[in-house]
Amino acid sequence: ECVAHLRLLSWIILGSLNHMAMCPSSDVPCHPLPLDTSLQIADLALVVLESYPEHTKASVYQMSSLAQVFILCQLWTIYCEQVAVFNTSHGDMYRTTCLAVMEFWMKVAPTFIQIASYSKSHGEMVNLHLLSLLEGLQEVNSSLLVQLYPMLVTILYIHEGSLSAGLQHRIQEIQNCPP
Amino acid sequence: NKALLKCLQRLQYKMGQLEVQSS
């Protein structure tokens, strides 16, 4: 049920972002979720992540739940930033946005660390999702990436010795091109 | 906005795949 909520929430945020991207000069804002719901959204993500198994091999359902959580995290981060861009006339808006996003990530990041720490294969799976998320934020030139990177890079290096050359190259690419 | 739309399209594709998996 929580995964269904999470999926629905992701589609709502995606719809809102599509509206913002396609109608940037629209006078009618399409911001269905206030930024102060950040912690509630993080809570929902955590409930889904709690079902992730520590010792046994994850089922396809659990693996897709993990992917779904990462997609929600990416969408929420981009959404917060776009809402801030829309409200650039309000001086404190950027600060509020940074706060909302950092609070969100400070809540979910420890669980990603925990899952990545279970084993090398768990770590690799988390790394693939996380790198894709970071690359996505870089692609949209997210200024929040600079704030988030120091926190999230620790997850990438949990199993530092076993990072594949491909992953190391992708991490380096992100470090080389700050937004 | 082009970059944002491209990124959203990719996420939409991934979400679509996950919907198929879950159904």
Backbone of each chain as ProteinMPNN parsed JSONL, in Angstrom:
{"seq_chain_A": "ECVAHLRLLSWIILGSLNHMAMCPSSDVPCHPLPLDTSLQIADLALVVLESYPEHTKASVYQMSSLAQVFILCQLWTIYCEQVAVFNTSHGDMYRTTCLAVMEFWMKVAPTFIQIASYSKSHGEMVNLHLLSLLEGLQEVNSSLLVQLYPMLVTILYIHEGSLSAGLQHRIQEIQNCPP", "coords_chain_A": {"N_chain_A": [[0.841, -1.214, 0.0], [1.953, 1.225, 0.804], [3.909, 1.464, -1.152], [2.335, 1.83, -3.347], [1.238, 4.326, -2.743], [3.56, 5.807, -2.814], [4.243, 5.549, -5.484], [2.102, 6.852, -6.697], [2.435, 9.415, -5.691], [4.855, 10.051, -6.913], [4.076, 10.16, -9.601], [2.392, 12.364, -9.499], [4.165, 14.429, -8.813], [5.833, 14.298, -11.019], [4.044, 15.037, -13.049], [3.529, 17.654, -12.29], [6.093, 18.782, -12.567], [6.481, 18.442, -15.292], [4.585, 20.214, -16.227], [5.67, 22.613, -15.273], [8.021, 22.652, -16.753], [7.127, 22.734, -19.375], [5.429, 24.9, -19.506], [6.803, 27.402, -18.687], [6.356, 30.112, -18.328], [3.866, 30.294, -17.302], [1.175, 31.778, -15.535], [-0.285, 30.508, -13.737], [0.455, 28.643, -11.054], [1.59, 25.28, -10.694], [1.801, 23.647, -8.211], [1.41, 21.167, -6.449], [2.245, 20.139, -4.029], [3.195, 21.363, -0.934], [6.367, 22.691, 0.242], [6.81, 22.104, 2.876], [6.004, 19.537, 3.261], [8.043, 17.872, 3.069], [9.281, 16.218, 5.095], [7.286, 14.394, 5.614], [7.098, 13.101, 3.19], [9.607, 11.969, 3.131], [9.28, 10.21, 5.27], [7.45, 8.39, 4.21], [9.009, 7.256, 2.205], [10.878, 6.019, 3.834], [9.356, 4.081, 5.149], [8.844, 2.33, 3.062], [11.464, 1.58, 2.45], [12.15, 0.202, 4.737], [11.287, -2.348, 4.416], [13.195, -3.598, 3.081], [15.283, -6.361, 2.659], [17.802, -7.603, 4.94], [19.555, -9.807, 5.058], [18.69, -11.869, 3.356], [18.273, -12.538, -0.179], [17.157, -9.889, -2.186], [13.796, -9.601, -3.404], [12.26, -9.311, -6.693], [10.22, -7.499, -6.454], [10.983, -6.033, -4.164], [13.335, -4.927, -5.094], [12.39, -3.307, -7.12], [10.966, -1.566, -5.58], [12.974, -0.206, -4.27], [14.154, 1.117, -6.427], [11.999, 2.715, -7.051], [11.861, 4.375, -4.808], [14.243, 5.821, -5.071], [13.673, 7.189, -7.422], [11.582, 8.795, -6.546], [12.984, 10.366, -4.693], [14.695, 11.767, -6.394], [12.849, 13.143, -8.005], [11.564, 14.698, -6.064], [13.629, 16.339, -5.156], [14.249, 17.802, -7.488], [11.789, 18.983, -7.895], [11.47, 20.658, -5.617], [13.484, 22.497, -6.124], [12.629, 23.644, -8.527], [10.253, 24.844, -7.728], [11.305, 26.789, -6.11], [12.66, 28.281, -8.043], [10.504, 29.284, -9.44], [9.497, 30.999, -7.573], [11.316, 33.123, -7.374], [11.197, 35.769, -6.753], [10.692, 35.946, -4.097], [12.734, 36.466, -1.487], [13.651, 34.702, 0.614], [13.082, 32.238, -0.307], [14.836, 30.45, -1.617], [16.522, 29.673, 0.414], [14.711, 28.416, 2.122], [14.006, 26.315, 0.482], [16.433, 24.904, 0.206], [16.701, 24.075, 2.818], [14.461, 22.431, 3.138], [15.045, 20.388, 1.316], [17.497, 19.444, 2.291], [16.735, 18.544, 4.822], [15.062, 16.501, 4.062], [16.867, 14.732, 2.768], [18.646, 14.227, 4.853], [17.136, 12.662, 6.394], [16.543, 10.385, 4.833], [19.007, 9.448, 3.861], [20.613, 7.994, 5.865], [19.333, 5.496, 5.873], [19.757, 4.573, 3.292], [22.505, 4.287, 3.49], [22.603, 2.271, 5.377], [21.381, 0.123, 3.973], [23.163, -0.119, 1.825], [25.347, -0.966, 3.227], [24.86, -3.587, 3.895], [25.856, -5.605, 2.141], [28.295, -6.21, -0.507], [26.952, -6.479, -2.927], [24.489, -5.291, -2.354], [25.451, -2.737, -1.895], [26.405, -2.079, -4.414], [24.084, -2.004, -5.885], [22.684, 0.121, -4.663], [24.509, 2.14, -5.245], [24.347, 2.281, -8.059], [21.747, 3.251, -8.469], [21.959, 5.644, -7.049], [23.994, 7.02, -8.391], [22.798, 7.394, -10.858], [20.79, 9.102, -10.056], [22.301, 11.329, -9.161], [23.56, 12.037, -11.549], [21.33, 12.739, -12.991], [20.516, 15.029, -11.58], [22.667, 16.624, -12.101], [22.43, 16.892, -14.817], [20.18, 18.53, -15.074], [21.265, 20.768, -14.18], [21.278, 21.302, -11.412], [21.432, 23.362, -8.618], [21.367, 22.495, -6.107], [22.782, 20.219, -5.966], [25.427, 20.681, -5.266], [25.212, 21.13, -2.554], [24.21, 18.728, -1.688], [25.977, 16.756, -2.482], [28.37, 16.311, -0.81], [27.229, 14.915, 1.323], [26.062, 12.686, 0.115], [28.103, 11.426, -1.221], [29.475, 9.843, 0.537], [27.995, 7.538, 0.703], [28.495, 6.343, -1.743], [31.095, 5.486, -1.429], [31.15, 3.418, 0.396], [31.815, 0.732, -0.03], [34.497, 1.002, -0.978], [36.807, -0.259, -2.007], [35.831, -2.122, -3.779], [34.715, -0.88, -5.92], [33.714, -0.692, -9.268], [35.551, -0.063, -12.332], [34.012, 1.333, -14.113], [32.029, 2.524, -12.485], [33.672, 4.125, -10.891], [34.606, 5.875, -12.801], [32.231, 7.192, -13.501], [31.632, 8.474, -11.083], [33.808, 10.17, -10.931], [33.319, 11.785, -13.113], [31.104, 13.239, -12.247], [32.244, 14.633, -10.147], [34.036, 16.164, -11.558], [32.552, 17.994, -12.968], [31.113, 20.328, -11.579], [27.924, 21.878, -10.951]], "CA_chain_A": [[0.0, 0.0, 0.0], [2.864, 2.383, 0.854], [4.57, 1.578, -2.459], [1.328, 2.408, -4.25], [1.209, 5.755, -2.415], [4.822, 6.383, -3.289], [4.166, 5.636, -6.957], [1.13, 7.901, -7.024], [3.097, 10.683, -5.371], [5.872, 10.285, -7.955], [3.392, 10.588, -10.831], [1.88, 13.73, -9.274], [5.316, 15.343, -8.892], [6.28, 14.286, -12.418], [3.081, 15.848, -13.804], [3.758, 19.057, -11.931], [7.369, 19.204, -13.166], [6.264, 18.554, -16.741], [3.862, 21.469, -16.424], [6.62, 23.719, -15.052], [9.009, 22.67, -17.839], [6.506, 23.05, -20.666], [4.79, 26.228, -19.439], [7.596, 28.132, -17.675], [5.865, 31.474, -18.073], [2.467, 30.231, -16.87], [0.872, 32.537, -14.312], [-0.965, 29.6, -12.806], [1.432, 27.665, -10.578], [1.109, 23.906, -10.489], [2.632, 23.143, -7.116], [0.431, 20.454, -5.615], [2.771, 19.747, -2.712], [4.011, 22.4, -0.293], [7.704, 22.213, 0.616], [6.869, 21.598, 4.255], [5.636, 18.111, 3.337], [9.303, 17.16, 2.837], [9.554, 15.166, 6.066], [6.267, 13.355, 5.459], [7.476, 12.327, 2.007], [10.757, 11.154, 3.569], [8.74, 9.129, 6.112], [6.85, 7.394, 3.321], [10.133, 6.555, 1.571], [11.51, 5.169, 4.848], [8.485, 2.916, 5.393], [9.083, 1.4, 1.947], [12.838, 1.056, 2.56], [12.255, -0.695, 5.896], [10.966, -3.729, 4.014], [14.315, -4.131, 2.317], [15.881, -7.412, 3.493], [19.21, -7.424, 5.301], [20.389, -10.983, 4.793], [18.249, -12.666, 2.207], [18.343, -11.864, -1.467], [15.942, -9.083, -2.397], [12.909, -10.052, -4.484], [12.093, -8.318, -7.758], [9.327, -6.472, -5.907], [11.755, -5.148, -3.273], [14.305, -4.166, -5.901], [11.682, -2.23, -7.83], [10.605, -0.571, -4.557], [14.173, 0.616, -4.048], [14.241, 2.004, -7.601], [10.902, 3.68, -6.933], [12.235, 5.356, -3.776], [15.267, 6.707, -5.646], [13.003, 8.078, -8.383], [10.863, 9.81, -5.76], [13.991, 11.283, -4.13], [15.162, 12.653, -7.478], [11.746, 14.031, -8.393], [11.294, 15.666, -4.988], [14.733, 17.311, -5.149], [14.076, 18.701, -8.646], [10.541, 19.726, -7.666], [11.733, 21.733, -4.643], [14.299, 23.516, -6.78], [11.809, 24.33, -9.524], [9.321, 25.711, -6.987], [12.118, 27.941, -5.687], [12.917, 29.091, -9.241], [9.24, 29.963, -9.738], [9.289, 32.046, -6.559], [12.588, 33.829, -7.174], [10.969, 37.123, -6.236], [10.701, 35.856, -2.639], [14.143, 36.338, -1.119], [13.984, 33.583, 1.493], [12.57, 30.994, -0.88], [15.92, 29.529, -1.924], [16.98, 29.144, 1.702], [13.678, 27.483, 2.578], [14.096, 25.132, -0.37], [17.63, 24.161, 0.61], [16.407, 23.48, 4.117], [13.496, 21.341, 2.935], [15.719, 19.286, 0.628], [18.509, 18.871, 3.187], [16.014, 17.792, 5.855], [14.596, 15.287, 3.398], [17.991, 13.813, 2.545], [19.232, 13.828, 6.133], [16.273, 11.616, 6.928], [16.58, 9.13, 4.062], [20.374, 8.989, 3.572], [21.11, 6.923, 6.744], [18.767, 4.192, 5.492], [20.505, 4.14, 2.105], [23.812, 3.834, 3.987], [22.366, 0.985, 6.03], [21.134, -0.899, 2.936], [24.411, -0.295, 1.076], [26.328, -1.63, 4.097], [24.531, -5.0, 4.087], [26.805, -6.434, 1.385], [28.819, -5.528, -1.695], [25.934, -6.427, -3.986], [23.546, -4.24, -1.961], [26.137, -1.464, -2.097], [26.488, -1.796, -5.843], [22.733, -1.645, -6.344], [22.411, 1.484, -4.178], [25.386, 3.039, -5.997], [23.835, 2.475, -9.423], [20.587, 4.154, -8.379], [22.39, 6.956, -6.572], [24.737, 7.688, -9.464], [21.82, 7.81, -11.853], [20.132, 10.279, -9.465], [23.243, 12.459, -9.173], [23.736, 12.435, -12.951], [20.085, 13.423, -13.364], [20.547, 16.371, -10.986], [23.694, 17.37, -12.832], [21.888, 17.149, -16.156], [19.276, 19.689, -15.02], [22.065, 21.853, -13.617], [20.735, 21.584, -10.085], [22.378, 24.018, -7.716], [21.313, 21.772, -4.834], [23.745, 19.115, -6.029], [26.631, 21.094, -4.528], [24.936, 20.972, -1.124], [23.918, 17.327, -1.375], [27.064, 15.841, -2.863], [29.229, 15.868, 0.303], [26.51, 13.948, 2.145], [25.743, 11.471, -0.633], [29.314, 10.761, -1.719], [29.881, 8.833, 1.534], [27.293, 6.287, 0.37], [29.172, 5.752, -2.902], [32.4, 4.919, -1.067], [31.044, 2.458, 1.503], [32.652, -0.424, -0.409], [35.407, 1.709, -1.879], [37.743, -1.177, -2.654], [35.218, -2.972, -4.8], [34.054, -0.068, -6.949], [34.178, -1.047, -10.609], [36.169, 1.061, -13.047], [32.909, 2.098, -14.707], [31.422, 3.36, -11.438], [34.656, 5.152, -10.504], [34.624, 6.873, -13.873], [31.002, 8.008, -13.401], [31.782, 9.337, -9.893], [34.784, 11.199, -11.299], [32.643, 12.71, -14.044], [30.259, 14.137, -11.445], [33.138, 15.522, -9.389], [34.732, 17.067, -12.484], [31.641, 18.995, -13.553], [30.15, 20.895, -10.632], [26.987, 22.766, -11.651]], "C_chain_A": [[0.879, 1.269, 0.0], [3.559, 2.592, -0.493], [3.596, 2.2, -3.454], [1.215, 3.917, -4.014], [2.424, 6.468, -2.992], [4.806, 6.563, -4.813], [3.239, 6.768, -7.381], [1.747, 9.288, -6.816], [4.116, 11.049, -6.451], [5.207, 10.773, -9.24], [2.873, 12.018, -10.693], [3.028, 14.744, -9.433], [5.811, 15.433, -10.333], [5.357, 15.164, -13.274], [3.301, 17.331, -13.559], [5.038, 19.591, -12.587], [7.247, 19.354, -14.682], [5.551, 19.868, -17.059], [4.824, 22.663, -16.298], [7.604, 23.831, -16.216], [8.386, 23.124, -19.156], [5.843, 24.429, -20.678], [5.533, 27.091, -18.421], [7.063, 29.526, -17.364], [4.404, 31.493, -17.633], [2.267, 31.004, -15.568], [0.232, 31.642, -13.256], [0.032, 28.547, -12.318], [0.796, 26.287, -10.43], [2.023, 23.26, -9.463], [1.729, 22.404, -6.132], [0.931, 20.108, -4.216], [3.591, 20.887, -2.116], [5.344, 21.835, 0.181], [7.753, 21.647, 2.026], [6.329, 20.168, 4.39], [6.88, 17.226, 3.176], [9.508, 15.98, 3.797], [8.53, 14.03, 5.972], [6.592, 12.463, 4.255], [8.663, 11.423, 2.356], [10.271, 9.975, 4.411], [8.167, 8.005, 5.259], [7.952, 6.564, 2.646], [10.767, 5.582, 2.575], [10.684, 3.92, 5.135], [8.726, 1.868, 4.306], [10.469, 0.767, 2.079], [12.991, 0.06, 3.703], [11.994, -2.152, 5.516], [12.127, -4.366, 3.245], [15.087, -5.141, 3.165], [17.381, -7.218, 3.716], [20.064, -8.599, 4.825], [19.98, -11.747, 3.536], [18.334, -11.841, 0.931], [17.029, -11.104, -1.699], [15.12, -9.653, -3.56], [12.816, -8.957, -5.547], [11.243, -7.154, -7.252], [10.106, -5.492, -5.032], [12.771, -4.315, -4.049], [13.606, -3.031, -6.644], [11.219, -1.162, -6.841], [11.77, 0.377, -4.3], [14.331, 1.616, -5.204], [13.192, 3.11, -7.514], [11.234, 4.776, -5.915], [13.269, 6.34, -4.335], [14.642, 7.678, -6.657], [12.261, 9.185, -7.634], [11.845, 10.845, -5.193], [14.462, 12.276, -5.2], [14.073, 13.657, -7.86], [11.517, 15.109, -7.339], [12.38, 16.759, -4.946], [14.566, 18.315, -6.293], [12.85, 19.583, -8.442], [10.79, 20.923, -6.729], [12.498, 22.867, -5.327], [13.47, 24.322, -7.788], [10.787, 25.256, -8.867], [10.062, 26.973, -6.548], [12.379, 28.875, -6.865], [11.664, 29.915, -9.579], [9.03, 31.153, -8.799], [10.544, 32.878, -6.326], [12.396, 35.228, -6.6], [10.94, 37.131, -4.703], [12.122, 35.514, -2.175], [14.496, 35.083, -0.349], [13.67, 32.222, 0.88], [13.694, 29.976, -1.126], [16.414, 28.852, -0.644], [15.999, 28.093, 2.227], [13.761, 26.175, 1.792], [15.273, 24.266, 0.036], [17.365, 23.405, 1.901], [15.508, 22.264, 3.965], [14.194, 20.131, 2.31], [16.748, 18.626, 1.544], [17.841, 18.042, 4.289], [15.564, 16.447, 5.304], [15.734, 14.271, 3.298], [18.637, 13.352, 3.842], [18.408, 12.708, 6.769], [16.426, 10.299, 6.154], [17.999, 8.568, 3.875], [20.865, 7.891, 4.52], [20.566, 5.546, 6.372], [19.43, 3.674, 4.221], [21.873, 3.607, 2.521], [23.678, 2.437, 4.595], [22.194, -0.137, 4.99], [22.428, -1.182, 2.169], [25.438, -1.071, 1.896], [26.065, -3.12, 4.247], [25.552, -5.91, 3.393], [27.296, -5.646, 0.176], [27.749, -5.413, -2.77], [24.852, -5.402, -3.658], [24.164, -2.866, -2.253], [26.168, -1.073, -3.565], [25.126, -1.344, -6.391], [22.381, -0.203, -5.93], [23.238, 2.48, -4.983], [24.853, 3.324, -7.4], [22.651, 3.441, -9.428], [21.032, 5.578, -8.018], [23.146, 7.73, -7.654], [23.788, 8.209, -10.543], [21.089, 9.082, -11.367], [21.036, 11.517, -9.545], [23.461, 12.975, -10.604], [22.504, 13.188, -13.455], [20.065, 14.85, -12.833], [21.564, 17.248, -11.715], [23.171, 17.789, -14.211], [20.962, 18.377, -16.155], [19.951, 20.889, -14.354], [21.559, 22.281, -12.239], [21.789, 22.221, -9.184], [22.399, 23.308, -6.363], [22.322, 20.628, -4.786], [25.004, 19.433, -5.222], [26.432, 20.866, -3.029], [24.797, 19.489, -0.749], [25.118, 16.407, -1.556], [27.932, 15.382, -1.681], [28.544, 14.818, 1.177], [26.372, 12.608, 1.408], [26.985, 10.711, -1.109], [29.79, 9.672, -0.746], [29.218, 7.487, 1.239], [28.052, 5.565, -0.742], [30.451, 5.013, -2.508], [32.337, 3.927, 0.092], [31.885, 1.201, 1.221], [33.702, 0.059, -1.416], [36.29, 0.751, -2.681], [37.133, -1.951, -3.812], [34.475, -2.173, -5.873], [34.606, -0.427, -8.327], [34.753, 0.194, -11.294], [35.087, 1.966, -13.646], [32.271, 3.045, -13.699], [32.377, 4.484, -11.028], [34.706, 6.277, -11.539], [33.399, 7.793, -13.777], [31.071, 8.958, -12.196], [32.713, 10.509, -10.228], [34.151, 12.249, -12.202], [31.778, 13.716, -13.283], [31.136, 15.134, -10.7], [33.802, 16.56, -10.297], [33.85, 18.201, -12.999], [30.661, 19.521, -12.531], [29.209, 21.861, -11.347], [27.299, 24.236, -11.442]], "O_chain_A": [[0.593, 2.242, -0.698], [3.775, 3.723, -0.927], [3.989, 3.001, -4.301], [1.107, 4.692, -4.964], [2.336, 7.554, -3.564], [5.277, 7.564, -5.352], [3.543, 7.537, -8.293], [1.601, 10.192, -7.639], [4.224, 12.208, -6.851], [5.708, 11.687, -9.894], [2.909, 12.792, -11.65], [2.881, 15.772, -10.095], [6.165, 16.511, -10.809], [5.823, 15.934, -14.114], [3.268, 18.148, -14.479], [5.061, 20.71, -13.098], [7.825, 20.262, -15.279], [5.874, 20.543, -18.036], [4.793, 23.591, -17.106], [7.98, 24.93, -16.624], [9.027, 23.808, -19.954], [5.71, 25.05, -21.732], [4.959, 27.472, -17.4], [7.286, 30.057, -16.276], [3.773, 32.549, -17.589], [3.063, 30.906, -14.634], [0.206, 31.96, -12.067], [0.412, 27.656, -13.077], [-0.378, 26.157, -10.086], [2.889, 22.449, -9.789], [1.335, 22.956, -5.105], [0.135, 19.819, -3.322], [4.569, 21.33, -2.718], [5.447, 20.647, 0.487], [8.61, 20.824, 2.349], [6.21, 19.65, 5.501], [6.784, 15.999, 3.149], [9.863, 14.882, 3.371], [8.851, 12.866, 6.215], [6.393, 11.249, 4.289], [8.722, 10.268, 1.936], [10.79, 8.865, 4.283], [8.37, 6.824, 5.544], [7.847, 5.343, 2.531], [11.145, 4.467, 2.216], [11.232, 2.837, 5.34], [8.802, 0.673, 4.589], [10.634, -0.431, 1.849], [13.849, -0.821, 3.656], [12.429, -3.072, 6.209], [12.05, -5.517, 2.816], [15.504, -4.817, 4.277], [18.116, -6.753, 2.845], [21.145, -8.414, 4.267], [20.822, -12.204, 2.763], [18.451, -10.616, 0.964], [15.941, -11.619, -1.439], [15.668, -10.122, -4.557], [13.24, -7.823, -5.325], [11.499, -5.992, -7.567], [9.924, -4.278, -5.132], [13.036, -3.161, -3.714], [14.151, -1.936, -6.782], [11.09, 0.007, -7.204], [11.592, 1.584, -4.137], [14.605, 2.796, -4.988], [13.448, 4.266, -7.85], [10.931, 5.95, -6.129], [13.178, 7.545, -4.099], [15.035, 8.842, -6.734], [12.299, 10.351, -8.024], [11.573, 12.046, -5.211], [14.605, 13.47, -4.936], [14.332, 14.85, -8.018], [11.303, 16.277, -7.665], [12.089, 17.935, -4.731], [14.719, 19.521, -6.1], [12.862, 20.769, -8.77], [10.375, 22.046, -7.014], [12.195, 24.044, -5.131], [13.607, 25.542, -7.878], [10.49, 26.329, -9.392], [9.522, 28.078, -6.606], [12.33, 30.097, -6.722], [11.757, 31.084, -9.953], [8.46, 32.174, -9.184], [10.808, 33.295, -5.198], [13.322, 35.803, -6.028], [11.134, 38.173, -4.079], [12.636, 34.426, -2.437], [15.522, 34.458, -0.618], [13.957, 31.183, 1.474], [13.522, 28.783, -0.873], [16.684, 27.652, -0.611], [16.396, 27.032, 2.709], [13.611, 25.085, 2.345], [15.141, 23.052, 0.193], [17.755, 22.247, 2.053], [15.742, 21.214, 4.565], [13.965, 18.993, 2.719], [16.863, 17.401, 1.576], [18.327, 16.968, 4.644], [15.662, 15.411, 5.962], [15.59, 13.112, 3.687], [19.122, 12.224, 3.932], [18.911, 11.919, 7.569], [16.437, 9.224, 6.754], [18.174, 7.356, 3.745], [21.478, 6.931, 4.054], [21.257, 4.541, 6.536], [19.643, 2.47, 4.081], [22.348, 2.606, 1.983], [24.504, 1.553, 4.368], [22.787, -1.208, 5.118], [22.754, -2.337, 1.895], [26.299, -1.752, 1.338], [26.951, -3.856, 4.683], [26.048, -6.866, 3.989], [26.79, -4.566, -0.129], [27.641, -4.388, -3.443], [24.349, -4.72, -4.55], [23.507, -1.965, -2.776], [25.986, 0.091, -3.921], [25.032, -0.445, -7.227], [21.858, 0.579, -6.724], [22.74, 3.539, -5.364], [24.9, 4.459, -7.873], [22.561, 4.33, -10.275], [20.562, 6.565, -8.585], [22.963, 8.937, -7.813], [23.956, 9.311, -11.065], [20.811, 9.996, -12.143], [20.601, 12.599, -9.939], [23.535, 14.181, -10.839], [22.61, 14.137, -14.232], [19.652, 15.774, -13.534], [21.35, 18.443, -11.917], [23.44, 18.889, -14.692], [20.956, 19.161, -17.104], [19.306, 21.881, -14.013], [21.432, 23.47, -11.95], [22.887, 21.691, -9.013], [23.324, 23.489, -5.571], [22.672, 20.134, -3.714], [25.573, 18.555, -4.574], [27.357, 20.462, -2.324], [25.199, 19.057, 0.331], [25.25, 15.4, -0.86], [28.205, 14.188, -1.555], [29.207, 13.93, 1.713], [26.543, 11.541, 1.998], [26.927, 9.509, -1.366], [30.428, 8.701, -1.155], [29.797, 6.431, 1.491], [28.233, 4.348, -0.7], [30.847, 4.045, -3.158], [33.362, 3.626, 0.705], [32.568, 0.68, 2.103], [33.771, -0.419, -2.548], [36.492, 0.934, -3.881], [37.842, -2.384, -4.72], [33.695, -2.735, -6.642], [35.821, -0.462, -8.527], [34.486, 1.329, -10.9], [35.225, 3.189, -13.681], [32.005, 4.208, -14.001], [31.967, 5.63, -10.843], [34.829, 7.455, -11.203], [33.507, 9.008, -13.948], [30.625, 10.102, -12.276], [32.457, 11.659, -9.87], [34.415, 13.444, -12.07], [31.729, 14.895, -13.632], [30.821, 16.322, -10.626], [34.093, 17.679, -9.875], [34.352, 19.245, -13.417], [29.476, 19.194, -12.602], [29.634, 22.586, -12.246], [26.596, 25.098, -11.97]]}, "seq_chain_B": "NKALLKCLQRLQYKMGQLEVQSS", "coords_chain_B": {"N_chain_B": [[15.26, 24.361, -20.02], [15.012, 22.282, -21.781], [16.828, 20.334, -20.987], [15.705, 19.643, -18.557], [13.225, 18.591, -19.375], [14.114, 16.393, -20.827], [15.285, 14.887, -18.831], [13.034, 14.391, -17.268], [11.537, 12.884, -19.019], [13.06, 10.568, -19.122], [12.812, 9.692, -16.494], [10.098, 9.26, -16.459], [9.882, 7.139, -18.22], [11.255, 5.152, -16.799], [9.555, 4.967, -14.596], [7.27, 4.039, -15.813], [8.128, 1.51, -16.61], [8.457, 0.335, -14.098], [5.824, 0.342, -13.25], [4.738, -1.546, -14.991], [6.122, -3.803, -14.162], [5.061, -4.109, -11.615], [2.459, -4.728, -12.041]], "CA_chain_B": [[14.103, 23.477, -19.888], [15.203, 21.092, -22.615], [17.5, 19.333, -20.152], [14.73, 19.192, -17.557], [12.251, 17.74, -20.058], [14.788, 15.145, -21.17], [15.433, 14.158, -17.571], [11.694, 13.947, -16.858], [11.142, 11.8, -19.937], [13.767, 9.365, -18.708], [12.192, 9.225, -15.249], [8.764, 8.763, -16.808], [10.089, 5.823, -18.824], [11.589, 4.229, -15.708], [8.351, 4.767, -13.786], [6.39, 3.195, -16.62], [8.646, 0.141, -16.517], [8.162, -0.17, -12.755], [4.374, 0.086, -13.219], [4.512, -2.816, -15.696], [6.629, -4.862, -13.281], [4.222, -4.288, -10.427], [1.072, -5.12, -12.387]], "C_chain_B": [[14.21, 22.212, -20.728], [15.811, 19.966, -21.775], [16.533, 18.772, -19.126], [13.73, 18.23, -18.196], [12.849, 16.371, -20.4], [14.913, 14.25, -19.929], [14.076, 13.593, -17.127], [11.205, 12.798, -17.735], [11.785, 10.48, -19.519], [13.137, 8.785, -17.433], [10.817, 8.621, -15.53], [8.867, 7.349, -17.401], [10.373, 4.778, -17.737], [10.345, 3.915, -14.877], [7.358, 3.876, -14.519], [6.81, 1.737, -16.536], [8.312, -0.478, -15.16], [6.677, -0.474, -12.595], [4.075, -1.269, -13.855], [4.949, -3.983, -14.804], [5.677, -5.16, -12.133], [2.817, -4.779, -10.77], [0.976, -6.626, -12.651]], "O_chain_B": [[13.579, 21.199, -20.427], [15.379, 18.816, -21.837], [16.535, 17.572, -18.853], [13.422, 17.181, -17.63], [12.19, 15.338, -20.282], [14.68, 13.043, -19.977], [13.991, 12.454, -16.667], [10.551, 11.868, -17.264], [11.154, 9.423, -19.553], [12.953, 7.575, -17.304], [10.423, 7.619, -14.932], [8.042, 6.482, -17.113], [9.816, 3.681, -17.747], [10.104, 2.767, -14.502], [6.684, 3.051, -13.902], [5.975, 0.842, -16.409], [7.937, -1.647, -15.071], [6.302, -1.419, -11.901], [3.272, -2.045, -13.338], [4.262, -4.999, -14.698], [5.507, -6.311, -11.731], [2.071, -5.199, -9.885], [-0.105, -7.132, -12.953]]}, "name": "protein", "num_of_chains": 2, "seq": "ECVAHLRLLSWIILGSLNHMAMCPSSDVPCHPLPLDTSLQIADLALVVLESYPEHTKASVYQMSSLAQVFILCQLWTIYCEQVAVFNTSHGDMYRTTCLAVMEFWMKVAPTFIQIASYSKSHGEMVNLHLLSLLEGLQEVNSSLLVQLYPMLVTILYIHEGSLSAGLQHRIQEIQNCPPNKALLKCLQRLQYKMGQLEVQSS"}
